[in-house]
């Protein structure tokens, strides 16, 4: 009998151990990150100075567990601006493509910085992103009638065709949207705006750009031609590798001249429709499948075709789309990265912000909430302050990300 009792006790102990271990693991995996509420950085030189008797304090920060909150609460407690701030913006709706795969906090703060009820937003989540992340983004998107997830998701590989395809998937969805957007802008999860929404609209309608696409780039330099002259293979979700000199590609279709530029753009709606329907665009897309980083030649090449809507055959590097500190431009375009370089691109720290603001690009790349959170905090506060200053409607309290408090009050000392 004692053998059966001993066996039962051992089995029960093992079962309970596995149960609680599994329960802890499960709850850990489902735990969502909390939106950290750092005090404003003392070295945030770009934020408007307070008086000697006041200081800026961030408003209360909320966690990112959207599953348990109602949409009204999400909109107000996460400081989304749910009204159009000017007729000028309303009359020129924009579309945004945002490709993401991690850092929920960064995405929420990017979306609320660019959100307006008259625009439309397609969110492409990398298909290899964690299920919890996908569910949180989906839940957030459901709270806004003009925000949606891409109907087809790619497993995105750095430098791969999948990155280009992610944008095209969103474009196919955006042309079916009831929002009559005028131009589309693409973003990644580490971008943050420098221009306000009003400034973006004005820049899009500037005399130089109102009838043109913005795809900075030039004829493909010799040192970069291996990307499109040699076949490459995308190892899904990992990397892209060259197949070597024995695997030469055929010339580009339709005798196209290949250009090289940034993957970022501002495109007319008619150009997007051309991309999705033109035999030339479709053939170039298919030809680009086994090239390296095709998003850096596809848009700019098509934008140099005279029959493409909004084409800009003499644009060169024109178009102030991104403030990026490339490592090889240190000493010329900028005087160094105060944060750190990753893949030769600066991850900004607070001391980089004056350069970003002086450059006055549409967006800055790259910000990171884990490495240099104070840089994002500072830029975000500066940007929201500028947005509210430009508004032509009454400001609601929930739109403020910081308030000026009296430090002479004992309650704030």
C-alpha positions as CSV (number, residue, x, y, z in Angstrom):
1,X,0.0,0.0,0.0
2,X,2.8,2.4,0.9
3,X,4.3,2.0,-2.5
4,X,1.0,3.2,-4.1
5,X,0.8,6.2,-1.7
6,X,4.5,7.1,-2.5
7,X,3.9,6.8,-6.2
8,X,0.7,9.0,-5.9
9,X,2.6,11.7,-4.0
10,X,5.5,11.7,-6.5
11,X,3.1,11.9,-9.4
12,X,1.1,14.7,-7.8
13,X,4.3,16.7,-7.0
14,X,5.5,16.4,-10.6
15,X,2.1,17.4,-12.0
16,X,1.8,20.4,-9.7
17,X,5.4,21.5,-10.6
18,X,4.7,21.3,-14.3
19,X,1.4,23.0,-13.9
20,X,2.8,26.0,-12.0
21,X,5.9,26.2,-14.2
22,X,3.6,26.3,-17.2
23,X,1.3,28.8,-15.6
24,X,4.2,31.1,-14.8
25,X,5.7,30.7,-18.3
26,X,2.3,31.4,-19.9
27,X,1.6,34.5,-17.8
28,X,5.1,35.8,-18.5
29,X,4.6,35.4,-22.3
30,X,1.3,37.2,-22.2
31,X,2.5,40.1,-20.1
32,X,2.4,43.2,-22.2
33,X,5.0,46.0,-21.8
34,X,4.1,49.0,-19.7
35,X,4.3,52.5,-21.2
36,X,7.1,53.9,-19.1
37,X,6.5,57.5,-17.9
38,X,10.0,59.0,-17.6
39,X,10.3,62.5,-16.2
40,X,11.2,64.9,-19.0
41,X,14.9,64.8,-19.7
42,X,16.8,67.7,-18.0
43,X,18.9,68.1,-21.1
44,X,15.9,68.3,-23.4
45,X,17.0,71.6,-24.9
46,X,14.5,71.7,-27.7
47,X,11.4,71.8,-25.4
48,X,10.0,75.3,-24.7
49,X,11.6,76.5,-21.5
50,X,9.3,76.9,-18.4
51,X,9.3,80.0,-16.2
52,X,11.5,80.1,-13.1
53,X,8.4,79.2,-11.1
54,X,7.2,76.2,-13.1
55,X,8.3,73.0,-14.7
56,X,7.0,70.7,-17.4
57,X,5.6,67.4,-16.2
58,X,4.4,64.5,-18.3
59,X,0.7,63.6,-18.1
60,X,-0.1,60.2,-16.5
61,X,1.1,57.3,-18.6
62,X,-1.0,54.3,-19.3
63,X,-0.1,50.6,-19.8
64,X,-0.6,49.0,-23.1
65,X,-3.1,46.3,-22.2
66,X,-5.7,47.3,-24.8
67,X,-7.7,44.1,-24.4
68,X,-9.3,45.1,-21.1
69,X,-10.0,48.8,-22.1
70,X,-12.9,50.4,-24.0
71,X,-12.0,52.3,-27.1
72,X,-13.0,55.7,-25.7
73,X,-10.7,55.1,-22.8
74,X,-7.8,54.1,-25.1
75,X,-8.3,57.2,-27.3
76,X,-8.4,59.6,-24.3
77,X,-5.9,58.0,-21.9
78,X,-3.3,57.5,-24.7
79,X,-3.8,61.1,-25.8
80,X,-5.0,60.5,-29.4
81,X,-6.2,63.7,-31.1
82,X,-9.7,62.7,-32.3
83,X,-10.5,65.9,-34.1
84,X,-9.2,67.4,-37.3
85,X,-7.2,70.4,-36.3
86,X,-7.6,72.6,-39.4
87,X,-9.6,72.7,-42.6
88,X,-6.3,72.8,-44.5
89,X,-5.5,69.3,-43.3
90,X,-9.0,68.0,-43.8
91,X,-9.0,69.1,-47.4
92,X,-5.8,67.2,-48.1
93,X,-6.2,63.7,-46.6
94,X,-3.1,61.5,-46.5
95,X,-2.5,57.8,-46.4
96,X,0.2,56.2,-44.3
97,X,1.8,52.7,-44.5
98,X,3.5,51.6,-41.3
99,X,5.5,48.4,-41.3
100,X,6.2,47.0,-37.8
101,X,7.2,43.9,-36.0
102,X,8.2,44.8,-32.4
103,X,8.2,47.5,-29.7
104,X,4.5,48.2,-29.1
105,X,5.2,51.3,-27.1
106,X,7.1,52.9,-30.1
107,X,4.3,52.1,-32.5
108,X,1.6,53.6,-30.2
109,X,3.6,56.8,-29.8
110,X,4.2,57.0,-33.6
111,X,0.6,56.4,-34.4
112,X,-0.8,59.0,-32.0
113,X,1.7,61.5,-33.3
114,X,0.5,61.2,-36.9
115,X,-3.1,60.2,-36.3
116,X,-6.0,62.4,-37.6
117,X,-9.6,61.2,-38.3
118,X,-9.6,62.3,-41.9
119,X,-6.5,60.3,-42.9
120,X,-6.1,56.6,-43.4
121,X,-3.5,54.2,-42.0
122,X,-2.5,50.7,-43.2
123,X,-0.5,48.7,-40.6
124,X,1.7,45.9,-41.9
125,X,2.8,43.6,-39.1
126,X,5.6,41.3,-39.9
127,X,4.2,37.8,-40.0
128,X,6.9,36.5,-37.7
129,X,6.0,38.9,-34.9
130,X,4.7,37.4,-31.7
131,X,1.0,36.5,-31.5
132,X,0.5,38.8,-28.4
133,X,2.0,41.7,-30.3
134,X,-0.3,41.1,-33.3
135,X,-3.4,40.9,-31.1
136,X,-2.5,44.2,-29.2
137,X,-2.0,46.1,-32.5
138,X,-5.2,44.6,-33.9
139,X,-7.1,45.6,-30.8
140,X,-5.7,49.2,-31.0
141,X,-6.6,49.4,-34.7
142,X,-10.2,48.3,-34.0
143,X,-10.6,51.5,-32.0
144,X,-10.1,53.7,-35.0
145,X,-12.3,53.5,-38.2
146,X,-9.5,54.7,-40.4
147,X,-6.8,52.4,-39.1
148,X,-6.6,48.8,-40.4
149,X,-4.2,45.9,-40.7
150,X,-2.9,44.8,-44.1
151,X,-5.0,42.1,-45.5
152,X,-1.9,40.1,-46.5
153,X,1.2,39.9,-44.2
154,X,4.7,39.1,-45.3
155,X,7.5,37.5,-43.3
156,X,9.8,40.5,-43.8
157,X,13.6,40.0,-44.3
158,X,16.0,42.9,-44.1
159,X,17.1,43.7,-47.7
160,X,14.6,41.3,-49.2
161,X,11.8,41.4,-51.7
162,X,9.4,40.8,-48.8
163,X,10.0,44.3,-47.5
164,X,8.9,45.9,-50.8
165,X,6.0,43.5,-51.1
166,X,4.8,44.6,-47.6
167,X,4.3,48.2,-48.9
168,X,2.5,47.0,-52.1
169,X,0.1,44.8,-50.0
170,X,-0.9,48.0,-48.1
171,X,-1.2,49.9,-51.3
172,X,-3.7,47.4,-52.7
173,X,-5.7,47.8,-49.5
174,X,-5.5,51.6,-49.5
175,X,-6.8,52.1,-53.1
176,X,-10.0,50.3,-51.9
177,X,-10.3,52.6,-48.9
178,X,-13.3,55.0,-48.8
179,X,-10.9,57.8,-47.8
180,X,-10.0,59.9,-50.8
181,X,-6.4,60.3,-49.8
182,X,-4.1,62.4,-52.0
183,X,-0.7,61.1,-51.3
184,X,0.8,58.1,-49.4
185,X,3.8,58.1,-47.1
186,X,5.6,55.0,-45.8
187,X,7.0,54.6,-42.3
188,X,8.8,52.0,-40.2
189,X,8.5,51.3,-36.5
190,X,11.5,53.4,-35.6
191,X,10.4,56.6,-37.4
192,X,9.0,59.6,-35.7
193,X,7.6,62.8,-37.2
194,X,9.4,66.1,-37.2
195,X,6.8,67.9,-39.3
196,X,3.3,68.3,-37.8
197,X,0.4,67.0,-39.9
198,X,-0.3,70.6,-41.0
199,X,3.3,71.0,-42.1
200,X,3.2,67.7,-44.0
201,X,0.2,68.9,-45.9
202,X,1.9,72.2,-46.7
203,X,5.1,70.5,-47.8
204,X,3.1,68.1,-50.1
205,X,1.5,71.1,-51.7
206,X,4.6,73.2,-52.0
207,X,5.1,74.5,-55.6
208,X,7.9,72.0,-56.1
209,X,6.1,68.9,-55.0
210,X,2.3,69.4,-55.4
211,X,2.2,67.6,-58.7
212,X,5.2,65.3,-58.1
213,X,6.2,62.2,-56.3
214,X,9.0,62.3,-53.8
215,X,11.5,59.4,-54.3
216,X,15.0,60.7,-53.6
217,X,17.7,58.9,-55.7
218,X,20.0,59.0,-58.7
219,X,21.1,56.7,-61.5
220,X,22.5,53.5,-60.0
221,X,26.2,54.1,-59.0
222,X,28.7,51.5,-60.2
223,X,29.5,50.3,-56.6
224,X,25.9,49.3,-56.0
225,X,25.1,47.6,-59.3
226,X,25.9,44.1,-57.9
227,X,22.5,44.3,-56.1
228,X,20.6,44.1,-59.4
229,X,23.2,42.5,-61.8
230,X,23.6,39.3,-59.7
231,X,20.9,37.0,-58.4
232,X,20.2,37.0,-54.7
233,X,18.2,34.6,-52.6
234,X,16.1,35.6,-49.6
235,X,16.4,33.2,-46.7
236,X,12.9,34.0,-45.4
237,X,12.9,35.9,-42.1
238,X,16.7,35.8,-41.8
239,X,18.9,37.4,-44.5
240,X,19.5,37.8,-48.2
241,X,22.5,36.2,-49.8
242,X,24.3,36.7,-53.2
243,X,24.4,33.7,-55.5
244,X,27.7,34.8,-56.9
245,X,29.1,35.9,-60.2
246,X,27.9,32.7,-62.0
247,X,24.3,33.8,-61.5
248,X,24.0,37.0,-63.6
249,X,20.5,38.5,-63.9
250,X,19.0,39.4,-67.2
251,X,18.7,43.1,-68.1
252,X,15.9,45.1,-66.6
253,X,12.6,44.7,-68.5
254,X,11.4,47.3,-71.0
255,X,15.0,48.5,-71.3
256,X,14.6,50.4,-68.0
257,X,17.4,52.4,-66.5
258,X,17.8,51.4,-62.9
259,X,18.0,54.1,-60.3
260,X,19.1,53.9,-56.6
261,X,17.7,55.8,-53.7
262,X,15.9,55.7,-50.4
263,X,13.1,53.2,-49.6
264,X,11.1,56.2,-48.3
265,X,8.7,58.1,-50.4
266,X,5.7,60.4,-50.8
267,X,3.6,59.2,-53.8
268,X,0.5,60.5,-55.6
269,X,-2.6,58.3,-55.6
270,X,-2.5,58.1,-59.4
271,X,1.1,56.8,-59.2
272,X,0.1,54.1,-56.7
273,X,-2.7,53.0,-59.1
274,X,-0.1,53.0,-61.9
275,X,2.2,50.8,-59.8
276,X,-0.6,48.3,-59.2
277,X,-1.9,48.1,-62.8
278,X,0.9,49.1,-65.3
279,X,2.6,46.1,-67.1
280,X,5.9,48.0,-66.9
281,X,5.6,48.3,-63.1
282,X,4.4,44.7,-62.7
283,X,7.3,43.4,-64.9
284,X,9.9,45.4,-62.9
285,X,8.4,44.1,-59.7
286,X,8.7,40.5,-60.8
287,X,12.3,41.1,-62.1
288,X,13.2,42.6,-58.7
289,X,12.3,39.4,-56.8
290,X,15.9,38.2,-56.7
291,X,17.7,41.5,-56.3
292,X,19.1,42.9,-53.0
293,X,17.0,45.6,-51.2
294,X,14.6,46.2,-54.2
295,X,12.7,48.9,-52.3
296,X,15.8,51.1,-52.8
297,X,15.5,50.9,-56.6
298,X,11.9,50.1,-57.4
299,X,10.1,53.4,-56.5
300,X,12.8,55.7,-57.7
301,X,13.2,53.8,-61.0
302,X,9.4,54.1,-61.8
303,X,9.4,57.7,-60.8
304,X,11.9,58.5,-63.5
305,X,9.5,57.2,-66.3
306,X,8.0,60.1,-68.1
307,X,4.6,58.4,-68.5
308,X,4.3,57.6,-64.8
309,X,1.8,60.0,-63.0
310,X,3.7,62.6,-60.9
311,X,7.0,61.4,-62.2
312,X,10.1,63.5,-61.4
313,X,12.8,62.7,-63.9
314,X,15.2,65.4,-62.7
315,X,14.6,65.1,-59.0
316,X,17.9,63.7,-57.8
317,X,18.2,63.5,-54.1
318,X,15.5,66.2,-53.7
319,X,12.8,65.7,-51.1
320,X,13.5,66.2,-47.4
321,X,11.9,63.0,-46.3
322,X,14.1,61.6,-43.6
323,X,16.7,62.9,-41.1
324,X,19.2,60.1,-40.9
325,X,22.7,60.2,-39.6
326,X,24.7,57.7,-41.8
327,X,28.0,56.8,-40.4
328,X,29.9,57.5,-43.7
329,X,28.5,61.0,-43.7
330,X,30.0,61.9,-40.4
331,X,32.0,65.1,-40.7
332,X,30.0,66.3,-43.8
333,X,26.3,66.0,-43.3
334,X,26.5,65.8,-39.5
335,X,29.1,65.9,-36.8
336,X,28.7,62.5,-35.3
337,X,26.1,60.3,-33.6
338,X,25.5,61.0,-29.9
339,X,23.7,57.7,-29.5
340,X,25.0,54.7,-31.3
341,X,25.4,53.3,-34.8
342,X,23.5,50.1,-35.8
343,X,24.0,49.0,-39.4
344,X,25.7,52.4,-40.0
345,X,22.6,54.3,-39.0
346,X,22.5,56.4,-35.8
347,X,20.1,55.5,-33.1
348,X,19.4,59.0,-31.7
349,X,20.1,60.2,-28.2
350,X,18.9,63.5,-26.8
351,X,22.0,65.4,-27.9
352,X,21.1,64.5,-31.6
353,X,17.7,66.3,-31.4
354,X,18.9,69.9,-32.2
355,X,20.4,68.5,-35.5
356,X,17.1,66.8,-36.3
357,X,15.0,69.9,-35.7
358,X,17.4,72.1,-37.6
359,X,17.3,69.7,-40.6
360,X,13.5,69.9,-40.5
361,X,12.8,66.7,-42.5
362,X,9.4,65.2,-42.6
363,X,10.5,62.3,-40.2
364,X,13.5,61.3,-38.2
365,X,15.0,57.8,-38.3
366,X,15.9,56.0,-35.9
367,X,14.4,56.3,-32.4
368,X,14.5,53.5,-29.9
369,X,12.5,53.3,-26.7
370,X,14.9,50.7,-25.1
371,X,18.3,52.2,-25.9
372,X,17.7,56.0,-25.6
373,X,14.1,56.5,-24.3
374,X,14.8,60.1,-23.3
375,X,15.4,61.1,-27.0
376,X,11.9,59.9,-28.0
377,X,10.4,61.5,-24.9
378,X,11.9,64.8,-25.7
379,X,11.1,64.8,-29.4
380,X,7.6,63.6,-28.8
381,X,6.9,66.4,-26.3
382,X,8.4,69.0,-28.6
383,X,6.3,67.7,-31.5
384,X,3.0,67.6,-29.7
385,X,3.6,71.1,-28.3
386,X,4.1,72.4,-31.9
387,X,1.0,70.5,-33.1
388,X,-1.2,72.1,-30.5
389,X,0.2,75.5,-31.2
390,X,-0.9,75.2,-34.8
391,X,-4.4,73.9,-34.1
392,X,-7.4,76.1,-35.1
393,X,-9.8,74.3,-32.8
394,X,-10.1,74.4,-29.0
395,X,-7.5,72.2,-27.3
396,X,-8.7,69.3,-25.2
397,X,-6.9,68.5,-22.0
398,X,-6.4,64.8,-23.1
399,X,-4.4,66.0,-26.1
400,X,-1.6,67.4,-23.9
401,X,1.4,65.1,-23.2
402,X,2.9,67.5,-20.7
403,X,1.6,70.3,-18.5
404,X,3.4,73.2,-16.9
405,X,3.0,72.9,-13.1
406,X,3.7,75.4,-10.3
407,X,6.8,74.4,-8.4
408,X,6.2,77.0,-5.7
409,X,3.2,74.8,-4.5
410,X,4.3,72.5,-1.8
411,X,2.4,69.7,-3.5
412,X,4.9,69.9,-6.4
413,X,8.1,70.7,-4.6
